[in-house]
Amino acid sequence: MSERRLNVVVVEDDAEQRELVIQAIAASGFNVKGCADATALWRHLTVSHCDLIVLDVGLPGEDGLSVAEHLRTSSQVGIVMLTGYSASADQVRGLRHGADAYLTKPVDYPVLVATLESLGRRLRGRHAPVPAPTASESDGDDAGWRLTADGWKLCTPDHHDVILTAYERDMLRCLIRAEGRPIDRERLIRALTREVHAFDPHRLEMVIYRLRRKIRAVSRWTLPLEAVRGVGYLVNGMSEERAIADPVD
């Protein structure tokens, strides 16, 4: 990482507690965003980069342990659990689910800030971001974003291949066929599964988040998938190569 201000997300369902934590962290030089639950976090992560997450365990819907476990399987984000569960068994459970640190409420804010600073230093030493392409470099990357291999591979403009899961493939195909028009979440979910009502409501955001992480790991380019507030998602500048004609739907 370069020496920039780290981005922190505070996931806490108590609005007053969330605001107090945000103020304490922001006063120490971090960029801070608050989310009330896991769904808000997943939606935020589809469009914004995050370095550190302060995570409550007792969240409505998906709890903090599940969130930490999902995050740890798909990213290197730093996770600080901040919760009222103070038993040693709870601490062990939180750390085993992926937390880097476990703090209990009421927290001493200087301790929380020091924990974030320490974790931030470890993250800076762990990896550096892929630099964004310069104007001169991007001039030579004119291939655009392409789905190849019958949609199972995404080729970036700087010629890196990203192998796709079935969900990622179906989602991108749906967005490409919309030709730049926004697609609402319900239609995208229908493209991923026939069991729409049984589909975990935050899984679409997880699919997008994990795909962004995979691309960021190999390419200087950012996935051209945008969230349209109140509507859904759209993608621009992406096409699919087809060796044969599409089958009739």
N, C-alpha and C positions, 0 to 999 in steps of 0.2 A: 504494500500500500504506500501511496505517497502521503506526505504530511498534510493531509486535509482534515477538515472537521468530520468526525465520524457520525454516521447516521444511526440514531437510536429510535426504536419503536417501543412504546410502553403499552402493554396489553393488560388492561385492568377494567373490570366492569363497573366499579364504583367511581362515578364521575368525579367526585370531590377528591378522592384519593389519587386518581389518575392525574388530575390537574396539579396536585401538590408535587407528585413525583416528577412530572414534566418540567415544572418550574425549577426544581432543584437541579435537575440534570442540565437543562438549558443554560442555567446560570454558570455552569462550569465549562461552557464552550462547545457542547454537543448540539447537533441538529436533531430535534426531537419531534416525533409524531405520536399521537395517542390513538389507540384502537380499543373499542369496548368489548370485543369478543374475537373469536378465532376467524369467523367469516370476514370481518372487517380487516383483519391482518392479512389473510390470503389475498383479498382484493387489492390491498395496498402493495403487497409484494409483487403482484403482476405488472405493476407500472413503475415501481420505485425501488432503488437499491437500498439495502439495509445492511449495516455492519453488526449491530448489537440489538438484542431484544430483551427487555425486562418483562418477565412473563408471570402472571398470576396463575395459580393452579386451579382455583375454584371458579372457573369461567362458566357462563351459561352456554349450553350446547356442547361443543367439543371442549374438553378440559385441557389445562395447560400441559399435562403429562403427554397426552396424545399429540398436541401441537409440537412439543419438543421432539418427540420421536419422529414425526414427519419431517421436521426441519433438519434433524441430524442425518437422515437418510439422503437428503437432497442438497445440502449446502454446508458451508463452513461458518455460518453466522454464529456470533457469540451469544450464548443464552444465559441470562441471569434470572433464576426463579426468585420471585418475591412474593411470599405467601404467609398466611396465618398458620399453616400446618407446621408445627415446630418439633414434633417427635423425631427421634433419630431415624426411625423406620421411614418416615416421610422424606427426610433428607436423602437417605440412601436411594429411595425410589426415584426421586427427582433427578439425582445425578446419574442413575442408571438409565433413565429415559433420555438423557442427552444434555442436561444442563451442565454448564461450565462452572457455575457457582450457585449456591443456594442460600438465600437470606430470608429471615423471617420478619414479619410485621409485629409491632411497629419498628420500622427500620431507622437507623441513624443515617441521615442523608449523606453526610461526609463519607461514611463507610460504603454506601451504595455507589457514590461517585468514584471513590478510590478503586472499587471493584471493577467498574466499567473502564476506568483508565488502565488498570493492570491488564484486563482482558484485551483492551484495544491495542496495547503494546505487543502482546503476544500475537494478535492477528496481523499486525503490521509486519512482524518478523516471519510470519508463516507464508505469506504469499503477496504478490504485487499484482495490481490490476493490469489487464491487457490494455495498452494505450489505444486511444481512439485513432482511426485513420486520419491522416492529414489530407489537405485538399489535393496535393500532388500525388499522394499514394492512392487516393480514391479514384483519381482519373484513370488509373490502369485497371481498376476493378469494375468492369462494365458488364459482367455476366449477370448481375442481379441475383436475387434469391430464387432458387429452383428446386422443386421436388423432382427427384429422379428415382430410379429403381422401383417403378410402380408405386411411388409415393412413400417408400420406406426410408428414403434418405433425403435430407435437406442440405443443399450445397449453398454455402455462404458466398457473398460477393468476392471475398478473398480466397475462395477455392478450398475451403475446409468442408469436410463431410460430417454431418451429424446424423447418426442413426436414430430413427424415430420409433416410438412405441405406437401401438394401435390407436390409442387415444390421441396422441399428437398428430398422427397421420390424418385421422378422420377430421379433427378440428381444423387443421390447415387446409385440407381439401374443401371443406365447407366455406371457409373464409375466402379462399382463392376464387371459388365459383361465384361469389357475391360481387366480384370485380370492383372492390373498393367501397362497397356499400356496407354500413354497419349491420351486424347480425346480432339479434338479441340472445341473451343467455339461454333461454328455453330452447331456441332452435339449435344452438350449438350443442346443448346437452342431448337433444334428440339425434344429432349426428353421431354422438358417442355411444349411445345405448338405447335399447328398446325399453328398458326398465326405467323410464324417466322418473317415476314417483319414488323408486327405491334408490335413485342416484344421490349420493352424499352431496348436499348443496355446495360445499366448499371445494369439491374435487376438481371442478373446472378451473378454479384459480390455482389449485395445486399443479394441474397439468401445465398451465401457462408458466407458472413460476419455475418448475423444474426444467422446462424447455429453455427458458431464458438462461438458467444456470449452465446448462449443457453447452449452449452457444457461447456464453461468456468465457467458458473454459478453453475454447480453441480459437476464437475469432475476435478481431478488433471491432466487428460490427455488432450492432444491437438489433434484435429481432424487430421487424417493422410491424408489430402488432400493437394497436392502440386501443385503449379503453375509451368509449364514448359515454360520458356521464348520462345516466338515465336511459340508455339505449342498449349498449352491449359492447361488441368488439368489432374491429375491422383490421384488414391487412392490406398494405399497398406494396407495389413493386415486387410481387412474387408470382411465379408461374409454375405450371407443372408440365414436365416433358412426358409425352406419351408415345410409346413405340407403336401402339395399335389404337384403333378407334375405341372410344368409351363404349362399354356395353350399354344396352338400352335399359333404363331404370324400370 
